[in-house]
Amino acid sequence: MMPSWFSQFLDLVRGAIALDPQSFLRLQASPDGEAIALCVILLAAFSQSLAQSIILFINRVSPLRFVISLLISTLLFAFGWLFWGASTLVVQHLLFTSDASWRQVGLTLSLAYAPQLLSLWVALPYFGVPIYILLSIWTFLAFLTGMTTVLGIDTWQAFWCGALGWLVVQVLQRTIGRPINNVGRWMQTVAAGTPLMQNLQEFQRQVLRSR
């Protein structure tokens, strides 16, 4: 028999993918909310990392290097979620003087990543870039749905919280966060033993050349 929390996890993921507002409310009320949110983030990170790591198969890296590289990519993805959530919360408080809590924003953003569970399909030749764009838009729509439902704000407020929060992350990554970003890439390269594709178009070309 399927454990109740896992059944709830599947139900909430399906709801988030379908952009069902009630799924975000049920997550907030669930005693297993944090565990479910963590599972969504880690599985989404794993799916995206696995798609990107197909290049490791092409370069025939050892199983140990493959696993280590996959774990590092998953952790970097999780840090991206953390920074986006934190910057979104800061924007929410500064611009809209909201009393939103980290738990509300963190759980909402986590469940909004449900479409990213399908990131493995990004590795498909020819269709990878369109799928990547589709999943990014889908994730943002899920985020808007969750924010408006959980925080009771209008769509434009949710849009600016998410968009400006994302923009803050991009600026930090390209300024004071650049050394950290470079260290992350260096760790991936060292773990894999071969340079990894950081650009999706370059990754697709490499996959096509290997066929």
C-alpha positions as CSV (number, residue, x, y, z in Angstrom):
1,M,0.0,0.0,0.0
2,M,1.3,3.4,-0.9
3,P,2.3,5.6,2.1
4,S,-0.1,8.4,2.8
5,W,2.5,11.2,2.5
6,F,3.7,9.8,-0.9
7,S,0.1,9.6,-2.1
8,Q,-0.3,13.2,-1.1
9,F,3.0,14.1,-2.8
10,L,1.8,12.7,-6.1
11,D,-1.6,14.4,-5.7
12,L,-0.1,17.8,-5.0
13,V,2.4,17.5,-7.9
14,R,-0.4,16.6,-10.3
15,G,-2.4,19.6,-9.0
16,A,0.5,22.0,-9.3
17,I,1.3,20.8,-12.9
18,A,-2.5,21.4,-13.6
19,L,-2.2,24.9,-12.0
20,D,-4.8,24.0,-9.4
21,P,-4.8,26.7,-6.7
22,Q,-6.1,24.3,-4.1
23,S,-2.9,22.2,-4.3
24,F,-0.9,25.1,-2.9
25,L,-3.3,25.6,0.0
26,R,-3.3,21.9,0.8
27,L,0.5,22.0,0.9
28,Q,0.5,24.9,3.4
29,A,-1.9,23.0,5.6
30,S,-0.2,19.6,5.4
31,P,1.9,18.5,8.4
32,D,4.2,16.9,5.8
33,G,4.5,20.2,3.9
34,E,8.2,20.7,4.3
35,A,9.1,17.1,3.4
36,I,6.9,17.2,0.3
37,A,8.4,20.5,-0.8
38,L,11.9,19.2,-0.3
39,C,11.1,16.1,-2.4
40,V,9.7,18.3,-5.2
41,I,12.9,20.4,-5.3
42,L,15.3,17.5,-5.1
43,L,13.5,15.5,-7.7
44,A,13.2,18.5,-10.0
45,A,16.9,19.2,-9.5
46,F,17.7,15.6,-10.2
47,S,15.6,15.5,-13.4
48,Q,17.3,18.7,-14.7
49,S,20.8,17.5,-13.7
50,L,20.2,14.1,-15.3
51,A,19.2,15.7,-18.6
52,Q,22.4,17.9,-18.5
53,S,24.5,14.9,-17.5
54,I,23.8,13.0,-20.7
55,I,26.9,14.7,-22.0
56,L,28.8,12.7,-19.4
57,F,27.5,9.5,-21.0
58,I,28.7,10.9,-24.4
59,N,32.2,11.5,-22.9
60,R,32.1,8.0,-21.2
61,V,33.0,9.2,-17.7
62,S,33.3,6.7,-14.9
63,P,30.2,5.8,-12.8
64,L,31.7,7.4,-9.7
65,R,32.4,10.7,-11.5
66,F,28.9,10.6,-13.0
67,V,27.2,10.2,-9.6
68,I,29.3,12.9,-8.0
69,S,28.7,15.4,-10.8
70,L,25.0,14.6,-10.6
71,L,24.9,15.3,-6.9
72,I,26.8,18.6,-7.3
73,S,24.4,19.7,-10.1
74,T,21.4,18.9,-7.9
75,L,22.8,20.9,-5.0
76,L,23.5,23.9,-7.2
77,F,19.9,23.7,-8.5
78,A,18.6,23.7,-4.9
79,F,20.7,26.7,-4.0
80,G,19.1,28.5,-7.0
81,W,15.7,27.8,-5.5
82,L,16.8,29.1,-2.1
83,F,18.1,32.4,-3.5
84,W,15.0,32.9,-5.7
85,G,12.8,32.3,-2.7
86,A,14.7,34.6,-0.4
87,S,14.9,37.4,-3.0
88,T,11.2,37.1,-3.7
89,L,10.4,37.4,0.0
90,V,12.6,40.5,0.3
91,V,10.8,42.1,-2.7
92,Q,7.4,41.2,-1.2
93,H,8.2,42.9,2.1
94,L,9.9,46.0,0.5
95,L,7.4,46.8,-2.2
96,F,4.1,45.5,-0.7
97,T,4.8,45.6,3.0
98,S,3.5,42.1,3.3
99,D,3.6,39.9,6.3
100,A,4.3,36.8,4.2
101,S,6.5,34.2,6.0
102,W,9.4,32.3,4.6
103,R,7.4,29.1,5.0
104,Q,4.6,30.4,2.8
105,V,6.9,31.6,0.1
106,G,9.3,28.6,0.3
107,L,6.6,26.0,0.1
108,T,4.8,27.8,-2.7
109,L,7.9,28.2,-4.8
110,S,8.9,24.5,-4.1
111,L,5.5,23.2,-5.4
112,A,5.7,25.6,-8.4
113,Y,8.8,23.7,-9.5
114,A,6.6,20.6,-10.1
115,P,6.8,21.1,-14.0
116,Q,10.5,20.8,-13.7
117,L,10.1,17.2,-12.8
118,L,9.8,16.8,-16.6
119,S,13.2,18.4,-17.3
120,L,14.6,15.1,-18.5
121,W,12.9,15.8,-21.8
122,V,15.2,18.8,-22.3
123,A,17.8,16.3,-23.5
124,L,15.8,15.5,-26.6
125,P,17.6,16.6,-29.8
126,Y,15.8,19.4,-31.7
127,F,13.1,19.8,-29.1
128,G,15.2,20.5,-26.0
129,V,15.2,24.3,-26.2
130,P,11.5,24.6,-26.8
131,I,10.8,22.2,-23.9
132,Y,13.1,24.1,-21.7
133,I,11.3,27.4,-22.4
134,L,7.9,25.7,-22.0
135,L,8.8,24.3,-18.6
136,S,10.2,27.7,-17.5
137,I,7.0,29.4,-18.4
138,W,5.0,26.6,-16.8
139,T,6.9,26.9,-13.6
140,F,6.4,30.7,-13.4
141,L,2.6,30.3,-14.1
142,A,2.5,27.8,-11.2
143,F,4.4,30.3,-9.0
144,L,1.9,33.0,-9.9
145,T,-1.0,30.6,-9.1
146,G,0.5,29.7,-5.8
147,M,1.4,33.2,-4.7
148,T,-2.0,34.7,-5.5
149,T,-3.7,31.8,-3.7
150,V,-1.5,31.5,-0.6
151,L,-0.8,35.2,0.1
152,G,-4.1,36.6,-1.2
153,I,-2.4,39.1,-3.5
154,D,-3.3,40.0,-7.0
155,T,-1.7,38.5,-10.1
156,W,0.4,41.7,-10.8
157,Q,1.8,41.8,-7.3
158,A,2.7,38.1,-7.6
159,F,4.3,38.7,-11.0
160,W,6.5,41.5,-9.8
161,C,7.5,39.6,-6.7
162,G,8.6,36.6,-8.8
163,A,10.1,38.6,-11.7
164,L,12.1,41.0,-9.5
165,G,13.1,38.2,-7.2
166,W,14.5,36.3,-10.2
167,L,16.2,39.5,-11.5
168,V,17.9,40.0,-8.1
169,V,19.2,36.5,-8.3
170,Q,20.5,37.1,-11.9
171,V,22.3,40.3,-10.9
172,L,23.8,38.7,-7.8
173,Q,25.1,35.8,-9.9
174,R,26.8,38.2,-12.3
175,T,28.3,40.5,-9.6
176,I,29.2,39.4,-6.1
177,G,28.0,35.9,-6.7
178,R,30.2,35.3,-9.8
179,P,33.1,33.8,-7.8
180,I,30.6,31.4,-6.1
181,N,29.1,30.5,-9.5
182,N,32.6,29.9,-11.0
183,V,33.4,27.7,-8.0
184,G,30.3,25.7,-8.7
185,R,31.2,25.2,-12.3
186,W,34.7,24.3,-11.4
187,M,33.4,21.6,-9.0
188,Q,31.2,20.2,-11.7
189,T,34.1,20.1,-14.2
190,V,36.5,18.5,-11.7
191,A,33.9,15.9,-10.6
192,A,33.1,15.0,-14.2
193,G,36.7,15.1,-15.4
194,T,35.5,16.9,-18.6
195,P,34.2,20.4,-19.3
196,L,30.4,20.5,-19.1
197,M,28.0,22.3,-21.4
198,Q,26.8,25.5,-19.7
199,N,24.7,26.7,-22.6
200,L,21.6,24.7,-23.7
201,Q,22.1,25.3,-27.4
202,E,25.8,24.1,-27.1
203,F,24.6,21.1,-25.2
204,Q,22.1,20.2,-28.0
205,R,24.7,20.6,-30.7
206,Q,27.0,18.2,-28.7
207,V,24.3,15.6,-28.4
208,L,23.5,15.8,-32.2
209,R,27.2,15.5,-33.1
210,S,27.4,12.3,-31.0
211,R,24.6,10.5,-32.9
